[in-house]
Amino acid sequence: MSPTNVVKPGTKPVQPASNVKTLQIDGKDFSARPEETILDVARQNKIFIPRLCELEGLSDVGACRLCLVEVKGSNKLLPACVTRVYEGMEVTTNSPRLAAYRRMIIELLFTERNHICSVCVSNGHCDLQWMAQKLGLTHVHFPYRYPKANVDASHERFVIDHNRCILCTRCVRVCDEIEGAHVWDVMGRGIDAKVVTDLNEAWGNSETCTSCGKCVHVCPTGALSEKGHAVAEMEKRRHFLPYLTMMRESQE
C-alpha cells in the first residue's frame, strides 16, 4: 500500500470521485450517489414523477407502476422508485407515451374496484382522486368490474373497505417496517388479490394488531379509515414516517 492510500486510525477513508454519478433528467444535468434511485434524484430537485405506492420512510416495491420513466438505451419503461442511477443515464419523466400509460394505469385502478368519490370518506383527501385530476383523467375507457368486495368493521376503532383498496401495500410495509407487528399481508392474485390481517382473520380478531393507526394514515385512498370521522377529518397524517425511519437507522 502506498503512503497516499494509508488511512490513519480513527479517520474515515476518502470516497473516490467515481462514487458520484452524473445523469440527465429531462435534459438537465444532476449528480447522485450510486445507491440513489431516479425518484430520489427527482424528489431532491423538485421534479414531479407520479406515484401512489411509494412513500418516504417506507421501502420501495414498484407496485403501482405510475412512476414509469423512459431511460435512453432501454426499450422498456422503468419504475423510477426502484431503478438506481448510473453514470451517463439519460431519463425522460414526461412524454406523450408516459402520459398515456399513466392515465391507463389510473383508469385500471378505478375499474378494478368500486371508487365512488362522491360518497367516499376520503373525498378531497384521496391520493388516487388527486392523481387522476393531476394526470388529466376525465373518464374511464375500460369496463368496470364491480367485484363483490367486503367491508370489515370488526375492529373497535378502524374499518377496511376492500372496495377502495388499490393494493399499494403501504399498510403492509408500515406495519412491518415501522410498527414491527406485520399484521397485514397480501392474499390471492389478480383481481382476487386483497390485503388481509393475520391469516385472513377479521381485523377485530387480530392478536397482533396494536391499534396504532399507522396503516390508516398511510393509506392513499379511503380503504382504511377511522370510525366516527367526517370527511374533513380524514386527512392523513404521515409526517411521522421519515422521523421514525431516521431514529430506527440511528439505533442500528
C-alpha positions in Angstrom: 0.0 0.0 0.0 1.4 3.4 -1.0 1.7 6.1 1.6 -1.1 8.1 0.0 -3.5 5.2 0.5 -2.8 4.8 4.2 -5.8 5.6 6.4 -5.0 6.8 9.8 -6.7 5.2 12.8 -9.9 6.9 13.8 -10.4 8.6 10.4 -12.8 7.6 7.6 -11.4 6.7 4.2 -12.0 9.3 1.5 -14.6 8.1 -1.0 -13.3 8.0 -4.6 -14.8 10.5 -7.0 -16.3 7.6 -9.0 -18.9 7.2 -6.3 -20.7 10.3 -7.6 -22.8 9.6 -10.6 -23.8 12.2 -13.2 -27.0 11.8 -15.2 -29.6 13.8 -17.1 -33.2 14.1 -16.3 -35.4 15.9 -18.9 -32.2 17.3 -20.5 -30.8 18.8 -17.2 -27.6 17.6 -15.5 -27.7 16.2 -12.0 -25.4 14.3 -9.7 -26.3 11.5 -7.3 -24.9 8.8 -5.1 -24.9 5.2 -6.6 -27.4 3.9 -4.1 -30.0 6.5 -5.0 -32.8 5.9 -7.4 -34.2 8.1 -10.2 -37.1 9.0 -7.9 -34.7 10.1 -5.2 -32.9 12.5 -7.5 -36.2 13.8 -8.9 -37.6 14.4 -5.5 -34.5 16.3 -4.3 -34.7 18.5 -7.4 -38.5 19.1 -7.3 -39.2 17.1 -10.5 -42.7 15.7 -10.4 -43.0 11.9 -11.0 -46.4 10.5 -10.1 -46.6 7.6 -7.7 -49.1 6.0 -5.3 -47.3 3.1 -3.7 -44.2 5.0 -2.8 -44.0 6.9 0.5 -40.9 8.4 2.0 -39.9 6.4 5.1 -41.1 3.0 3.6 -39.2 0.6 1.4 -39.9 0.8 -2.4 -41.7 -2.1 -4.1 -42.7 -0.6 -7.5 -46.3 -1.8 -7.1 -48.4 0.9 -8.8 -46.1 1.5 -11.8 -47.2 5.1 -12.0 -43.6 6.3 -11.7 -42.5 4.7 -15.0 -39.9 6.7 -16.9 -38.0 6.4 -20.2 -34.3 5.7 -20.0 -32.2 6.1 -23.1 -31.0 2.7 -24.4 -33.8 0.8 -22.9 -37.0 -0.2 -24.8 -38.8 -0.8 -21.5 -40.4 1.8 -19.3 -38.6 1.6 -15.9 -40.1 2.3 -12.5 -38.2 5.3 -11.1 -38.7 4.3 -7.4 -36.6 1.1 -7.7 -34.2 2.0 -10.7 -30.8 3.1 -9.4 -28.9 5.8 -11.2 -25.7 5.1 -13.2 -23.1 7.2 -14.9 -24.4 8.9 -18.1 -28.0 7.9 -17.6 -30.5 9.9 -19.6 -34.0 10.0 -18.2 -37.3 11.3 -19.6 -40.0 11.8 -17.0 -42.7 13.4 -19.2 -43.7 12.4 -22.7 -46.9 11.5 -24.7 -46.1 7.8 -24.2 -45.6 8.1 -20.5 -48.8 10.2 -20.1 -50.8 7.6 -22.0 -49.5 4.8 -19.8 -50.1 6.6 -16.6 -53.6 7.5 -17.4 -54.3 3.9 -18.4 -53.0 2.7 -15.0 -55.2 5.2 -13.2 -58.2 4.0 -15.2 -57.5 0.4 -14.4 -57.3 1.2 -10.7 -60.7 2.8 -10.9 -62.3 -0.1 -12.8 -60.8 -2.9 -10.7 -62.6 -1.7 -7.5 -65.6 0.5 -6.7 -64.2 4.0 -6.3 -67.2 6.3 -5.9 -65.7 9.6 -4.9 -68.9 11.4 -4.1 -69.7 9.0 -1.2 -66.2 8.2 -0.1 -64.9 9.3 3.4 -61.7 10.5 1.8 -63.3 12.7 -0.9 -61.0 15.7 -1.2 -58.2 13.9 0.7 -57.6 11.0 -1.6 -54.3 10.4 -3.4 -56.0 8.4 -6.2 -58.5 11.2 -6.8 -55.8 13.8 -6.8 -53.6 11.9 -9.1 -56.5 11.3 -11.6 -57.0 15.1 -11.7 -53.3 15.8 -12.0 -52.9 13.5 -14.9 -56.0 14.9 -16.7 -58.2 11.9 -16.4 -61.8 12.9 -17.4 -63.4 9.5 -18.0 -62.7 5.7 -18.0 -62.4 3.8 -21.2 -62.4 0.3 -19.7 -65.5 -1.6 -18.5 -65.9 -1.6 -14.7 -65.5 -5.0 -13.0 -67.6 -4.2 -9.9 -66.1 -7.0 -7.7 -68.1 -8.0 -4.6 -65.5 -6.9 -2.0 -66.4 -6.9 1.7 -66.2 -4.2 4.4 -64.6 -5.3 7.6 -65.8 -3.1 10.5 -65.0 -5.7 13.2 -62.2 -3.5 14.7 -63.3 -1.2 17.6 -61.6 1.8 16.0 -60.9 1.2 12.3 -62.6 0.0 9.2 -61.2 -1.5 6.0 -63.3 -1.3 2.8 -61.7 -3.6 0.2 -63.8 -1.8 -2.5 -61.4 1.1 -2.2 -58.1 -0.7 -1.9 -55.6 -0.2 -4.7 -53.1 -2.8 -3.3 -50.3 -0.3 -2.9 -49.2 -2.3 0.2 -48.3 0.8 2.2 -50.3 -0.7 5.1 -48.3 -3.9 4.9 -45.0 -2.1 4.8 -45.6 0.4 7.6 -47.0 -2.3 9.9 -43.9 -4.5 9.3 -41.1 -1.9 8.9 -42.2 0.8 11.3 -44.5 -0.8 13.9 -42.9 -4.2 13.7 -46.2 -6.1 14.1 -46.7 -7.4 10.5 -50.4 -7.6 10.9 -51.1 -7.1 7.2 -50.2 -9.1 4.1 -51.5 -9.8 0.6 -53.5 -12.8 -0.3 -54.7 -14.0 -3.8 -53.7 -12.9 -7.3 -55.0 -10.6 -9.9 -58.4 -9.1 -9.3 -58.9 -11.5 -6.4 -55.9 -10.2 -4.5 -56.6 -8.3 -1.3 -54.8 -7.3 1.9 -55.6 -9.4 4.9 -54.9 -9.3 8.7 -53.1 -12.3 10.2 -54.2 -15.5 8.3 -57.2 -13.8 6.7 -58.9 -13.3 10.1 -61.3 -10.5 10.8 -59.4 -7.4 11.8 -61.2 -7.2 15.1 -60.0 -10.7 16.0 -56.3 -10.0 15.2 -54.0 -10.9 18.1 -51.1 -8.9 16.6 -52.7 -5.5 15.9 -51.6 -2.8 18.2 -54.3 -0.4 17.2 -51.6 2.3 16.5 -53.4 3.6 13.3 -50.3 3.9 11.2 -51.8 1.8 8.4 -54.8 4.1 8.3 -52.7 7.2 8.0 -50.5 5.9 5.1 -53.5 4.6 3.1 -53.7 6.7 -0.2 -57.5 6.1 -0.6 -60.5 5.6 1.7 -59.8 1.8 2.1 -58.6 2.3 5.6 -60.4 4.8 7.8 -61.2 5.6 11.4 -64.7 5.2 12.7 -66.7 8.3 13.5 -64.7 10.7 11.4 -66.2 13.1 8.9 -64.8 13.9 5.5 -62.9 17.0 6.7 -61.2 14.9 9.5 -59.9 12.2 7.1 -56.8 14.0 6.1 -53.9 11.5 6.6 -51.0 12.3 8.9 -47.8 10.8 7.5 -45.1 13.2 8.8 -44.0 10.6 11.4 -42.6 8.1 8.8 -39.3 9.8 7.8 -38.6 10.7 11.5 -39.2 7.1 12.8 -37.1 5.7 10.0 -34.2 8.0 10.8 -34.4 7.1 14.5 -34.5 3.4 13.7 -31.5 3.6 11.4 -29.5 5.6 14.0 -30.0 2.8 16.6 -28.9 0.1 14.2 
